Amino acid sequence: MKTINDLVKRLNIFFGYGDFYIDKDDEMETYTLYMKDLGTVGGLIELSKEYKRWNAQPSFGLASADVQKTIMDFIYTTDSKHWFDEQEKKYNIVIGKDVGTYGDYVRTAYRKKDKGIEVWDSAKEGNMTSDKYIFTESEIEDLKATLPDNMAKIVELGKVEVKDD
């Protein structure tokens, strides 16, 4: 376990009698871990993104000893700097689209190769889920840093989010 989302997943897997979830307070930059049990909802802990600290909530004492231990193990064995890490979004960088010879759609898209990145003009729709065509936000930023401003704008406009199914 590294992030609060990992904690929630573990709690939901091992303690099926309750529904555990996180609620975010954008104004205070806090995340509260809740447990819903037999129609009753109670806050267990509140985690501060800004201060990297935690605060027990009133319902924490009502949770089972195993749930409390799992939460405390998470708090004391993980780095609070990573509690809020979220997986980076994934994107294709598509800069053109056309109908191929056989009526299928082909795209002009950026793709990774062994040494660097290239623009490929024959990317079929089915290929767009290949790791070669998928870039994280940080990879896109690194790419744009190597390009002139006008090309960096084209890359930004060509970003298409890849949804995990």
Backbone as ProteinMPNN parsed JSONL, in Angstrom:
{"seq_chain_A": "MKTINDLVKRLNIFFGYGDFYIDKDDEMETYTLYMKDLGTVGGLIELSKEYKRWNAQPSFGLASADVQKTIMDFIYTTDSKHWFDEQEKKYNIVIGKDVGTYGDYVRTAYRKKDKGIEVWDSAKEGNMTSDKYIFTESEIEDLKATLPDNMAKIVELGKVEVKDD", "coords_chain_A": {"N_chain_A": [[0.858, -1.184, 0.0], [0.518, 2.167, -0.853], [-0.778, 4.561, -1.494], [-3.709, 6.517, -0.527], [-5.826, 5.558, -1.966], [-5.004, 2.938, -2.424], [-5.2, 2.01, 0.188], [-7.999, 2.154, 0.615], [-8.874, 0.264, -1.286], [-7.725, -2.074, -0.206], [-9.031, -2.217, 2.294], [-11.688, -2.582, 1.447], [-11.474, -5.056, 0.194], [-10.62, -6.871, 2.209], [-12.369, -6.435, 4.332], [-15.299, -6.941, 3.955], [-17.761, -6.352, 5.092], [-18.248, -3.702, 5.359], [-18.503, -0.634, 3.5], [-15.965, 1.095, 2.222], [-14.757, 4.33, 1.553], [-13.371, 7.327, 0.05], [-13.722, 10.773, 0.648], [-13.286, 13.903, -0.715], [-12.361, 17.129, 0.362], [-12.154, 19.913, -1.279], [-11.698, 22.617, -0.647], [-10.417, 22.64, 1.872], [-8.369, 20.953, 1.322], [-8.342, 18.26, 2.195], [-8.766, 14.77, 2.819], [-11.17, 12.467, 3.661], [-11.577, 9.345, 5.136], [-14.185, 7.191, 4.94], [-16.534, 4.854, 6.39], [-19.176, 2.884, 5.481], [-21.678, 1.182, 6.992], [-24.22, -1.054, 7.334], [-26.093, 0.926, 6.597], [-25.292, 3.075, 8.133], [-23.072, 5.791, 8.217], [-19.762, 6.675, 8.834], [-17.013, 8.777, 9.642], [-13.622, 7.841, 9.559], [-10.79, 8.481, 9.477], [-9.072, 11.562, 8.817], [-7.132, 12.966, 6.323], [-4.618, 15.276, 5.688], [-3.691, 16.94, 2.849], [-2.065, 19.155, 2.447], [-0.566, 19.469, 4.869], [0.379, 16.934, 5.321], [-0.52, 15.22, 7.343], [-2.533, 13.373, 9.736], [-5.791, 12.824, 11.198], [-7.736, 11.42, 13.65], [-11.123, 10.441, 13.36], [-14.467, 10.661, 14.819], [-15.79, 8.117, 14.451], [-13.783, 6.28, 14.283], [-13.079, 4.794, 16.562], [-15.196, 3.053, 16.677], [-14.839, 1.233, 14.707], [-13.736, -2.083, 13.785], [-11.048, -3.823, 15.479], [-9.245, -4.91, 13.653], [-9.655, -3.372, 11.345], [-8.891, -0.864, 12.334], [-6.191, -1.434, 12.886], [-5.212, -1.955, 10.306], [-5.493, 0.562, 9.129], [-3.813, 2.118, 10.799], [-1.376, 0.814, 10.351], [-1.023, 1.509, 7.688], [-0.753, 4.324, 7.939], [1.57, 4.586, 9.531], [3.541, 3.148, 8.183], [3.88, 4.047, 5.639], [4.957, 6.587, 3.331], [4.039, 9.807, 3.897], [4.189, 11.697, 1.921], [3.436, 10.463, -0.349], [0.836, 9.676, -0.084], [-1.24, 10.811, -1.541], [-0.762, 10.438, -4.177], [-1.677, 10.055, -7.512], [-2.506, 8.006, -10.235], [-0.993, 8.776, -13.295], [-2.682, 10.306, -16.019], [-3.343, 8.803, -19.203], [-2.478, 9.178, -22.636], [-3.104, 9.317, -26.193], [-1.371, 10.762, -28.917], [-2.678, 12.26, -31.384], [-2.466, 13.51, -34.575], [-3.609, 13.599, -37.016], [-6.077, 12.194, -39.276], [-7.414, 9.729, -41.412], [-9.11, 7.955, -44.07], [-8.263, 4.703, -44.729], [-6.875, 2.525, -47.298], [-8.549, 0.281, -47.387], [-10.914, 1.152, -46.344], [-10.734, 1.401, -43.646], [-10.032, 3.317, -40.677], [-7.175, 5.29, -40.408], [-4.555, 6.773, -38.522], [-2.476, 9.61, -38.031], [-0.009, 9.679, -35.825], [1.891, 10.214, -32.828], [4.45, 7.969, -31.805], [6.235, 5.701, -29.724], [9.541, 4.55, -30.144], [12.389, 2.33, -30.29], [14.611, 4.025, -29.86], [13.779, 6.888, -29.044], [11.125, 9.051, -30.245], [8.646, 9.062, -32.774], [6.749, 10.374, -35.563], [4.083, 8.669, -36.847], [2.417, 7.672, -39.713], [0.582, 5.699, -40.283], [-1.059, 4.537, -38.369], [-3.264, 2.263, -37.216], [-6.616, 2.101, -35.941], [-6.95, 0.075, -33.997], [-4.366, -0.215, -33.082], [-3.923, 1.86, -31.365], [-4.167, 1.338, -28.696], [-1.9, 0.142, -27.953], [1.15, 0.075, -26.073], [3.13, 1.496, -27.358], [1.927, 3.711, -28.458], [0.886, 5.116, -26.367], [1.098, 7.721, -24.04], [2.187, 9.25, -21.015], [1.256, 12.119, -19.016], [3.605, 13.382, -18.088], [5.499, 12.349, -19.87], [4.604, 13.53, -22.204], [5.023, 16.224, -21.617], [7.824, 16.202, -21.487], [8.384, 15.585, -24.154], [7.281, 17.847, -25.458], [9.036, 19.785, -24.55], [11.23, 19.424, -26.131], [10.533, 20.335, -28.567], [9.818, 22.913, -31.053], [7.816, 25.865, -30.301], [5.427, 26.017, -31.91], [5.071, 23.361, -32.761], [4.852, 22.093, -30.295], [2.408, 23.073, -29.478], [0.737, 21.787, -31.297], [1.058, 19.149, -30.472], [-0.117, 19.33, -27.932], [-2.754, 19.954, -28.664], [-3.379, 17.584, -29.942], [-3.696, 15.655, -28.03], [-5.394, 12.851, -26.809], [-7.325, 11.4, -24.46], [-6.72, 8.201, -23.09], [-8.811, 5.758, -22.073], [-8.978, 3.492, -19.379], [-10.272, 0.347, -19.632]], "CA_chain_A": [[0.0, 0.0, 0.0], [1.29, 3.394, -0.943], [-1.668, 5.717, -1.541], [-4.985, 6.339, 0.169], [-6.665, 4.704, -2.818], [-4.59, 1.573, -2.118], [-5.781, 1.691, 1.494], [-9.432, 1.91, 0.427], [-9.019, -1.019, -1.981], [-7.426, -3.157, 0.732], [-10.115, -2.311, 3.273], [-12.87, -3.151, 0.798], [-11.218, -6.464, -0.109], [-10.501, -7.693, 3.406], [-13.44, -6.197, 5.292], [-16.449, -6.812, 3.077], [-18.989, -5.972, 5.776], [-18.414, -2.251, 5.255], [-18.12, -0.022, 2.225], [-15.008, 2.145, 2.543], [-14.551, 5.262, 0.455], [-12.717, 8.599, 0.37], [-14.405, 11.987, 0.218], [-12.311, 14.989, -0.757], [-12.792, 18.504, 0.615], [-11.233, 20.714, -2.079], [-11.386, 23.882, 0.013], [-9.465, 22.391, 2.955], [-7.392, 19.993, 0.813], [-8.32, 17.097, 3.068], [-9.451, 13.57, 2.365], [-11.695, 11.735, 4.807], [-11.896, 7.95, 4.901], [-15.472, 6.851, 5.54], [-17.011, 3.48, 6.345], [-20.632, 2.755, 5.498], [-21.973, -0.137, 7.536], [-25.642, -1.207, 7.649], [-26.786, 2.203, 6.418], [-24.671, 4.117, 8.943], [-21.817, 6.274, 7.653], [-18.935, 7.341, 9.831], [-15.657, 9.117, 9.262], [-12.609, 7.126, 10.338], [-9.626, 9.366, 9.592], [-8.969, 12.671, 7.875], [-5.745, 13.143, 5.913], [-4.382, 16.603, 5.136], [-2.737, 16.941, 1.739], [-1.126, 20.264, 2.637], [0.314, 19.284, 6.021], [0.822, 15.537, 5.357], [-0.851, 14.717, 8.674], [-3.815, 12.698, 9.836], [-6.588, 13.139, 12.372], [-8.768, 10.401, 13.86], [-12.497, 10.935, 13.376], [-15.254, 10.031, 15.888], [-16.178, 6.722, 14.212], [-12.611, 5.407, 14.261], [-13.17, 3.895, 17.703], [-16.275, 2.082, 16.474], [-14.399, 0.245, 13.712], [-13.12, -3.269, 14.385], [-9.612, -3.716, 15.763], [-8.509, -5.221, 12.423], [-9.738, -2.195, 10.478], [-8.041, 0.149, 12.958], [-4.792, -1.823, 12.693], [-4.875, -1.765, 8.892], [-5.35, 2.008, 8.91], [-2.609, 2.577, 11.501], [-0.225, 0.284, 9.613], [-0.868, 2.368, 6.512], [-0.268, 5.651, 8.342], [2.92, 4.556, 10.089], [4.526, 2.439, 7.354], [3.954, 4.651, 4.305], [5.467, 7.948, 3.281], [2.898, 10.722, 3.733], [4.363, 12.459, 0.68], [2.849, 9.688, -1.448], [-0.541, 9.289, 0.218], [-2.207, 11.398, -2.47], [-0.336, 10.208, -5.561], [-2.685, 9.488, -8.386], [-1.929, 7.507, -11.468], [-1.035, 9.766, -14.372], [-3.567, 10.007, -17.137], [-2.658, 8.305, -20.387], [-2.959, 9.837, -23.844], [-2.556, 9.171, -27.532], [-1.15, 12.075, -29.529], [-3.165, 12.081, -32.752], [-2.4, 14.796, -35.275], [-4.297, 13.49, -38.293], [-6.933, 11.019, -39.426], [-7.816, 9.546, -42.793], [-9.666, 6.638, -44.382], [-7.234, 3.913, -45.391], [-7.155, 1.878, -48.574], [-9.628, -0.689, -47.248], [-12.038, 1.77, -45.659], [-10.497, 1.507, -42.203], [-9.462, 4.602, -40.295], [-5.774, 5.343, -39.997], [-4.228, 8.02, -37.855], [-1.107, 10.066, -37.927], [0.123, 9.805, -34.38], [3.21, 10.016, -32.245], [4.644, 6.666, -31.207], [7.556, 5.456, -29.149], [10.338, 3.513, -30.785], [13.507, 1.938, -29.434], [15.435, 5.19, -29.514], [13.094, 8.143, -29.276], [9.71, 9.139, -30.594], [8.477, 9.444, -34.168], [5.388, 10.546, -36.046], [3.774, 7.528, -37.697], [1.215, 8.052, -40.457], [-0.237, 4.538, -40.629], [-1.52, 3.908, -37.128], [-4.645, 1.813, -37.295], [-7.369, 2.362, -34.716], [-6.658, -0.978, -33.03], [-3.005, -0.046, -32.553], [-3.839, 3.007, -30.449], [-4.125, 0.859, -27.313], [-0.56, -0.398, -27.737], [2.002, 0.944, -25.259], [3.923, 2.361, -28.235], [1.169, 4.917, -28.779], [0.333, 5.707, -25.149], [2.025, 8.608, -23.347], [1.706, 9.88, -19.786], [1.359, 13.583, -19.038], [5.008, 13.779, -17.942], [6.178, 12.041, -21.129], [4.19, 14.557, -23.172], [5.738, 17.455, -21.253], [9.217, 16.009, -21.912], [8.386, 15.687, -25.61], [7.045, 19.246, -25.85], [10.231, 20.565, -24.216], [12.22, 19.242, -27.2], [9.95, 20.815, -29.82], [9.529, 24.346, -31.15], [6.51, 26.225, -29.734], [4.297, 25.68, -32.778], [4.891, 21.906, -32.733], [4.388, 21.752, -28.949], [0.972, 23.369, -29.457], [0.078, 20.72, -32.052], [1.052, 17.983, -29.579], [-1.128, 19.59, -26.889], [-4.072, 19.845, -29.3], [-3.592, 16.218, -30.395], [-3.86, 14.718, -26.907], [-6.681, 12.173, -26.675], [-7.179, 10.558, -23.28], [-6.971, 6.777, -23.233], [-9.558, 5.28, -20.909], [-8.769, 2.101, -18.987], [-11.541, -0.4, -19.597]], "C_chain_A": [[0.887, 1.223, 0.0], [0.379, 4.617, -0.842], [-2.955, 5.439, -0.765], [-5.946, 5.498, -0.664], [-6.309, 3.233, -2.623], [-5.194, 1.11, -0.797], [-7.265, 1.345, 1.358], [-9.658, 0.566, -0.256], [-8.786, -2.181, -1.017], [-8.545, -3.328, 1.751], [-11.355, -2.956, 2.663], [-12.693, -4.628, 0.456], [-11.288, -7.315, 1.159], [-11.654, -7.542, 4.398], [-14.722, -5.902, 4.529], [-17.733, -6.386, 3.754], [-19.245, -4.47, 5.715], [-18.021, -1.789, 3.873], [-17.238, 1.16, 2.571], [-14.827, 3.039, 1.324], [-13.917, 6.548, 0.982], [-13.585, 9.731, -0.154], [-13.415, 13.135, 0.334], [-12.991, 16.315, -0.474], [-11.781, 19.406, -0.083], [-10.79, 21.985, -1.365], [-10.299, 23.702, 1.081], [-8.304, 21.49, 2.523], [-7.213, 18.832, 1.787], [-9.114, 15.969, 2.427], [-9.911, 12.826, 3.617], [-12.06, 10.327, 4.364], [-13.169, 7.629, 5.673], [-15.723, 5.356, 5.449], [-18.531, 3.522, 6.443], [-20.928, 1.322, 5.906], [-23.435, -0.183, 7.955], [-26.392, 0.125, 7.611], [-26.215, 3.345, 7.231], [-23.335, 4.493, 8.322], [-21.045, 6.992, 8.743], [-17.546, 7.606, 9.306], [-14.663, 8.422, 10.169], [-11.365, 7.99, 10.563], [-9.721, 10.45, 8.54], [-7.487, 12.872, 7.604], [-5.605, 14.508, 5.25], [-3.321, 16.529, 4.049], [-1.668, 18.002, 1.949], [-0.108, 19.968, 3.731], [0.861, 17.869, 6.156], [0.633, 14.935, 6.752], [-2.214, 14.072, 8.646], [-4.471, 13.051, 11.161], [-7.667, 12.064, 12.484], [-10.129, 11.078, 13.942], [-13.309, 10.156, 14.409], [-15.57, 8.55, 15.68], [-14.994, 5.76, 14.199], [-12.683, 4.374, 15.384], [-14.252, 2.846, 17.571], [-15.908, 0.997, 15.468], [-13.744, -0.931, 14.427], [-11.625, -3.039, 14.588], [-8.783, -3.987, 14.508], [-8.521, -4.045, 11.446], [-8.834, -1.098, 11.036], [-6.568, -0.16, 12.721], [-4.358, -1.605, 11.244], [-4.643, -0.288, 8.592], [-4.071, 2.526, 9.565], [-1.337, 2.059, 10.842], [0.043, 1.134, 8.383], [-0.234, 3.701, 6.908], [1.198, 5.61, 8.772], [3.952, 3.819, 9.247], [4.617, 3.001, 5.939], [4.474, 6.074, 4.428], [4.3, 8.89, 2.986], [3.011, 11.579, 2.477], [3.673, 11.758, -0.49], [1.41, 9.258, -1.192], [-1.513, 9.687, -0.887], [-1.808, 11.222, -3.928], [-1.473, 9.566, -6.344], [-1.996, 9.044, -9.663], [-2.07, 8.58, -12.553], [-2.011, 9.329, -15.45], [-2.725, 9.578, -18.329], [-3.31, 8.895, -21.625], [-2.347, 9.227, -25.092], [-2.331, 10.594, -28.018], [-1.456, 11.91, -31.011], [-3.168, 13.442, -33.443], [-3.025, 14.741, -36.667], [-5.098, 12.206, -38.367], [-7.37, 10.936, -40.878], [-8.445, 8.16, -42.939], [-8.615, 5.902, -45.189], [-7.732, 3.283, -46.677], [-8.361, 0.957, -48.499], [-10.808, -0.15, -46.447], [-11.871, 1.866, -44.148], [-9.856, 2.862, -41.899], [-8.004, 4.427, -39.899], [-5.504, 6.724, -39.425], [-2.755, 8.338, -38.052], [-0.928, 10.39, -36.454], [1.585, 9.657, -33.97], [3.276, 8.61, -31.675], [6.083, 6.554, -30.713], [8.253, 4.398, -29.994], [11.558, 3.257, -29.905], [14.349, 3.132, -28.976], [14.695, 6.463, -29.892], [11.622, 8.002, -29.609], [9.626, 9.59, -32.044], [7.001, 9.688, -34.456], [5.155, 9.431, -37.063], [2.453, 7.797, -38.386], [0.32, 6.877, -40.829], [-0.736, 3.799, -39.391], [-2.99, 3.539, -37.272], [-5.31, 1.995, -35.935], [-7.069, 1.323, -33.636], [-5.283, -0.86, -32.396], [-2.922, 1.019, -31.463], [-3.839, 2.592, -28.978], [-2.779, 0.22, -26.973], [0.274, 0.602, -26.925], [2.847, 1.888, -26.106], [3.239, 3.702, -28.486], [0.623, 5.646, -27.549], [1.416, 6.47, -24.401], [1.381, 9.121, -22.058], [1.87, 11.392, -19.925], [2.826, 14.025, -18.948], [5.813, 13.458, -19.205], [5.837, 13.079, -22.201], [4.914, 15.867, -22.887], [7.201, 17.366, -21.671], [9.337, 16.149, -23.429], [8.242, 17.146, -26.043], [8.267, 20.121, -25.571], [11.294, 20.463, -25.305], [11.768, 19.847, -28.529], [9.851, 22.333, -29.847], [8.101, 24.626, -30.665], [5.334, 25.802, -30.603], [4.03, 24.172, -32.795], [4.391, 21.451, -31.362], [2.889, 22.019, -28.818], [0.183, 22.286, -30.198], [-0.006, 19.458, -31.187], [-0.031, 18.154, -28.524], [-2.543, 19.45, -27.457], [-4.404, 18.407, -29.695], [-3.795, 15.214, -29.279], [-5.282, 14.18, -26.857], [-6.524, 11.205, -25.505], [-7.543, 9.115, -23.593], [-7.622, 6.302, -21.949], [-9.207, 3.824, -20.646], [-10.115, 1.422, -18.892], [-11.405, -1.656, -18.808]], "O_chain_A": [[1.865, 1.312, 0.741], [0.723, 5.596, -0.18], [-3.251, 4.302, -0.398], [-6.793, 4.798, -0.109], [-7.188, 2.372, -2.65], [-5.642, -0.029, -0.672], [-7.729, 0.355, 1.924], [-10.539, -0.192, 0.149], [-9.545, -3.15, -1.006], [-8.96, -4.45, 2.041], [-12.0, -3.788, 3.302], [-13.672, -5.375, 0.433], [-11.941, -8.359, 1.176], [-11.887, -8.432, 5.216], [-15.173, -4.759, 4.465], [-18.711, -6.083, 3.071], [-20.357, -4.022, 5.996], [-17.29, -2.477, 3.16], [-17.713, 2.133, 3.158], [-14.752, 2.554, 0.195], [-13.922, 6.821, 2.182], [-14.117, 9.658, -1.261], [-12.781, 13.312, 1.374], [-14.066, 16.597, -1.004], [-10.691, 19.646, 0.435], [-9.63, 22.383, -1.469], [-9.377, 24.512, 1.18], [-7.359, 21.291, 3.287], [-6.095, 18.471, 2.154], [-10.007, 16.191, 1.609], [-9.118, 12.589, 4.528], [-12.752, 10.13, 3.364], [-13.226, 7.775, 6.894], [-15.206, 4.674, 4.563], [-19.095, 4.114, 7.363], [-20.491, 0.372, 5.256], [-23.848, 0.568, 8.838], [-27.217, 0.413, 8.478], [-26.62, 4.492, 7.035], [-22.554, 3.621, 7.943], [-21.597, 7.809, 9.48], [-16.962, 6.773, 8.611], [-14.826, 8.405, 11.389], [-10.942, 8.2, 11.7], [-10.366, 10.281, 7.505], [-6.68, 12.941, 8.531], [-6.379, 14.855, 4.358], [-2.191, 16.108, 4.298], [-0.495, 17.769, 1.66], [1.087, 20.193, 3.54], [1.714, 17.617, 7.007], [1.507, 14.238, 7.268], [-2.961, 14.197, 7.675], [-3.824, 13.506, 12.105], [-8.418, 11.824, 11.539], [-10.266, 12.154, 14.522], [-12.878, 9.085, 14.836], [-15.613, 7.797, 16.653], [-15.186, 4.547, 14.112], [-12.376, 3.202, 15.167], [-14.229, 1.845, 18.287], [-16.578, -0.032, 15.381], [-13.255, -0.788, 15.547], [-11.021, -2.175, 13.951], [-7.736, -3.37, 14.314], [-7.514, -3.76, 10.798], [-8.089, -0.47, 10.283], [-5.784, 0.732, 12.396], [-3.255, -1.122, 10.992], [-3.703, 0.066, 7.881], [-3.326, 3.29, 8.95], [-0.334, 2.77, 10.776], [1.193, 1.443, 8.069], [0.719, 4.149, 6.271], [1.976, 6.496, 8.418], [5.139, 3.861, 9.571], [5.369, 2.473, 5.119], [4.43, 6.679, 5.5], [3.652, 8.777, 1.946], [2.011, 12.132, 2.021], [3.365, 12.387, -1.502], [0.827, 8.544, -2.009], [-2.493, 8.986, -1.141], [-2.441, 11.789, -4.818], [-2.135, 8.645, -5.867], [-1.019, 9.649, -10.103], [-3.121, 9.201, -12.704], [-2.146, 8.143, -15.75], [-1.555, 9.941, -18.448], [-4.525, 9.091, -21.673], [-1.237, 8.695, -25.069], [-3.016, 11.521, -27.586], [-0.607, 11.479, -31.792], [-3.783, 14.396, -32.968], [-2.978, 15.721, -37.411], [-4.844, 11.253, -37.63], [-7.663, 11.955, -41.503], [-8.328, 7.311, -42.057], [-8.132, 6.404, -46.205], [-8.875, 3.49, -47.086], [-9.122, 0.864, -49.462], [-11.612, -0.925, -45.928], [-12.76, 2.354, -43.451], [-9.22, 3.469, -42.761], [-7.656, 3.52, -39.144], [-6.143, 7.709, -39.798], [-1.917, 7.452, -38.215], [-1.606, 11.261, -35.907], [2.394, 9.056, -34.677], [2.294, 8.107, -31.129], [6.998, 7.211, -31.209], [7.62, 3.468, -30.493], [11.728, 3.914, -28.878], [14.743, 3.208, -27.812], [14.957, 7.049, -30.942], [10.974, 7.0, -29.306], [10.434, 10.402, -32.495], [6.124, 9.269, -33.701], [5.922, 9.267, -38.012], [1.465, 8.116, -37.725], [-0.612, 7.044, -41.615], [-0.818, 2.57, -39.385], [-3.847, 4.408, -37.43], [-4.637, 2.037, -34.905], [-6.946, 1.679, -32.464], [-5.063, -1.353, -31.29], [-1.943, 1.065, -30.718], [-3.542, 3.409, -28.107], [-2.55, -0.192, -25.836], [0.122, 1.815, -27.071], [3.24, 2.958, -25.64], [3.908, 4.712, -28.702], [-0.03, 6.68, -27.681], [2.505, 5.951, -24.156], [0.181, 9.391, -22.018], [2.54, 11.875, -20.837], [3.239, 14.942, -19.657], [6.712, 14.214, -19.571], [6.691, 13.455, -23.004], [5.367, 16.544, -23.81], [7.764, 18.346, -22.158], [10.282, 16.76, -23.928], [8.993, 17.622, -26.894], [8.503, 21.095, -26.285], [12.168, 21.324, -25.394], [12.526, 19.868, -29.498], [9.804, 22.974, -28.797], [7.273, 23.716, -30.625], [4.344, 25.281, -30.088], [2.872, 23.754, -32.84], [3.59, 20.52, -31.277], [2.182, 21.283, -28.13], [-0.912, 21.914, -29.776], [-1.033, 18.78, -31.177], [-0.784, 17.218, -28.253], [-3.425, 18.891, -26.805], [-5.578, 18.044, -29.776], [-4.042, 14.037, -29.546], [-6.249, 14.942, -26.861], [-5.693, 10.298, -25.55], [-8.536, 8.838, -24.266], [-7.049, 6.43, -20.867], [-9.144, 3.016, -21.572], [-10.996, 1.869, -18.158], [-12.37, -2.408, -18.672]]}, "name": "protein", "num_of_chains": 1, "seq": "MKTINDLVKRLNIFFGYGDFYIDKDDEMETYTLYMKDLGTVGGLIELSKEYKRWNAQPSFGLASADVQKTIMDFIYTTDSKHWFDEQEKKYNIVIGKDVGTYGDYVRTAYRKKDKGIEVWDSAKEGNMTSDKYIFTESEIEDLKATLPDNMAKIVELGKVEVKDD"}
